Amino acid sequence: MSNADLSFAILRGVALAGANLSGVTWFYTICPNGTTTGQGSPPCAP
């Protein structure tokens, strides 16, 4: 795992944990291309 991959994983984990801790009932995922998905949003583009 490269440093970039590790940093990305940490950022994604923080985003998900933050959404959960703030009481938000839906999750969003940071896509590899930098976009995000969430409730009512399209899935990550290939």
Secondary structure, 3 states (H helix, E strand, C coil): CCHHHHHHHHHHHHHHHHHHHCCCCCCCEECCCCCEECCCCCCCCC
